Amino acid sequence: MNCAFCALIQADSARWVARGPVASAFAPLTPIAPGHTLVVPTSHVADLFETPPEVLAETMALVRRVAGTMRSTLGADGVNILNASGPGSEQSVPHLHFHVIPRWHDDGFSTWPTGRSQHHVQGDPIARLASAVAG
């Protein structure tokens, strides 16, 4: 397997925030904010769609713990939690990961999309989703 995150985990070559048997957290190579952290399942799963529910639950629990620690330790006013899953999402590394980015009122950047999708879906997409989720 040629996964950059699995290689980091196996080689123990990351700057670790937390390490666990199910989920781990480490500093990215090019952080966009002080304390920017990546949270990943410790074992390889490609994306949100492939992740077993129990692994996703433990990974998200670590996301929450890291986010809370950013407020208490770094004085962050809030956090952004970013994920891209699947080839249409601009996912850059095929290993599920969440960017946990501390934010401050005066940090001078935005992580929100600046445009809108040009893709069109037949019918009412929210009604279709609600029906399928209930189904």
C-alpha positions as CSV (number, residue, x, y, z in Angstrom):
1,M,0.0,0.0,0.0
2,N,1.3,3.4,-0.9
3,C,-0.5,5.7,1.7
4,A,1.4,8.7,3.0
5,F,-0.5,8.7,6.3
6,C,0.0,5.0,6.9
7,A,3.7,5.5,6.2
8,L,3.9,8.3,8.8
9,I,2.0,6.1,11.4
10,Q,4.3,3.1,10.8
11,A,7.5,5.1,10.7
12,D,6.6,7.1,13.8
13,S,7.9,10.1,11.9
14,A,5.1,12.6,12.6
15,R,4.8,15.4,15.2
16,W,2.2,13.6,17.3
17,V,-0.6,15.3,19.2
18,A,-2.1,12.0,20.2
19,R,-1.6,8.3,19.3
20,G,-4.0,5.5,19.8
21,P,-4.9,2.1,18.6
22,V,-8.0,3.4,16.7
23,A,-7.3,7.1,16.0
24,S,-4.3,9.4,16.0
25,A,-3.6,13.1,15.6
26,F,-0.5,14.8,14.2
27,A,0.7,18.1,12.8
28,P,0.5,18.5,9.0
29,L,3.6,19.3,7.0
30,T,2.3,22.7,6.0
31,P,-0.1,23.9,8.7
32,I,-2.4,26.8,7.8
33,A,-2.8,28.0,11.4
34,P,-0.8,27.6,14.6
35,G,-1.8,24.2,16.0
36,H,-3.5,22.9,12.8
37,T,-3.9,19.2,13.4
38,L,-4.8,16.2,11.3
39,V,-6.9,13.4,13.0
40,V,-6.9,10.1,11.2
41,P,-7.9,6.5,11.9
42,T,-4.8,4.6,12.8
43,S,-5.6,1.8,10.4
44,H,-6.0,2.5,6.7
45,V,-9.5,3.4,5.5
46,A,-9.8,5.5,2.3
47,D,-12.6,7.8,3.2
48,L,-15.8,8.4,5.1
49,F,-17.7,5.9,3.0
50,E,-15.3,3.0,3.8
51,T,-14.9,3.7,7.5
52,P,-16.6,1.3,10.0
53,P,-19.0,3.2,12.3
54,E,-17.0,2.3,15.5
55,V,-13.8,3.6,13.9
56,L,-15.5,6.8,12.8
57,A,-17.0,7.3,16.3
58,E,-13.6,7.0,17.9
59,T,-12.0,9.2,15.3
60,M,-14.6,11.9,15.8
61,A,-14.2,11.7,19.6
62,L,-10.5,12.5,19.1
63,V,-11.5,15.4,16.7
64,R,-13.6,16.8,19.5
65,R,-10.9,16.3,22.2
66,V,-8.3,18.1,20.0
67,A,-10.8,20.9,19.2
68,G,-11.5,21.4,22.9
69,T,-7.9,21.4,23.7
70,M,-7.3,24.1,21.1
71,R,-9.7,26.4,22.9
72,S,-8.3,25.7,26.4
73,T,-4.6,25.5,25.5
74,L,-4.2,27.8,22.5
75,G,-7.0,30.3,23.3
76,A,-8.7,29.6,20.0
77,D,-12.1,31.3,19.6
78,G,-13.4,28.4,17.6
79,V,-12.3,25.6,15.2
80,N,-13.0,24.6,11.6
81,I,-13.2,20.8,11.0
82,L,-12.6,20.0,7.3
83,N,-12.9,16.7,5.5
84,A,-13.0,15.7,1.8
85,S,-14.1,12.1,1.0
86,G,-14.0,10.6,-2.4
87,P,-12.5,11.6,-5.8
88,G,-15.1,14.3,-6.5
89,S,-14.3,16.2,-3.2
90,E,-10.7,17.1,-3.9
91,Q,-9.5,14.6,-1.3
92,S,-5.7,14.8,-1.5
93,V,-4.6,11.8,0.5
94,P,-6.7,8.6,0.2
95,H,-6.8,8.0,3.9
96,L,-9.7,9.4,6.0
97,H,-8.6,12.5,7.7
98,F,-10.0,15.6,9.4
99,H,-8.3,18.9,9.5
100,V,-8.9,20.5,12.9
101,I,-8.0,24.2,12.5
102,P,-8.0,26.6,15.4
103,R,-9.5,29.9,14.6
104,W,-9.2,33.4,16.2
105,H,-11.3,36.5,15.4
106,D,-8.2,38.2,14.0
107,D,-6.6,35.4,12.1
108,G,-7.2,37.0,8.7
109,F,-8.3,34.0,6.6
110,S,-11.4,32.1,5.7
111,T,-11.9,28.3,5.2
112,W,-15.4,28.7,3.8
113,P,-15.9,28.1,0.1
114,T,-16.2,31.3,-1.9
115,G,-18.3,29.9,-4.8
116,R,-21.3,27.7,-5.4
117,S,-21.5,24.3,-7.1
118,Q,-22.6,24.4,-10.8
119,H,-23.9,20.8,-10.6
120,H,-27.6,20.3,-11.0
121,V,-29.7,17.5,-9.5
122,Q,-33.1,16.5,-10.8
123,G,-36.0,17.3,-8.5
124,D,-35.7,18.5,-4.9
125,P,-32.4,17.2,-3.6
126,I,-33.3,17.8,0.1
127,A,-36.6,15.9,-0.3
128,R,-34.8,13.1,-2.0
129,L,-32.2,12.9,0.7
130,A,-34.8,13.0,3.5
131,S,-36.7,10.2,1.8
132,A,-33.6,8.0,1.4
133,V,-32.4,8.6,4.9
134,A,-35.8,7.7,6.4
135,G,-36.2,4.8,4.0
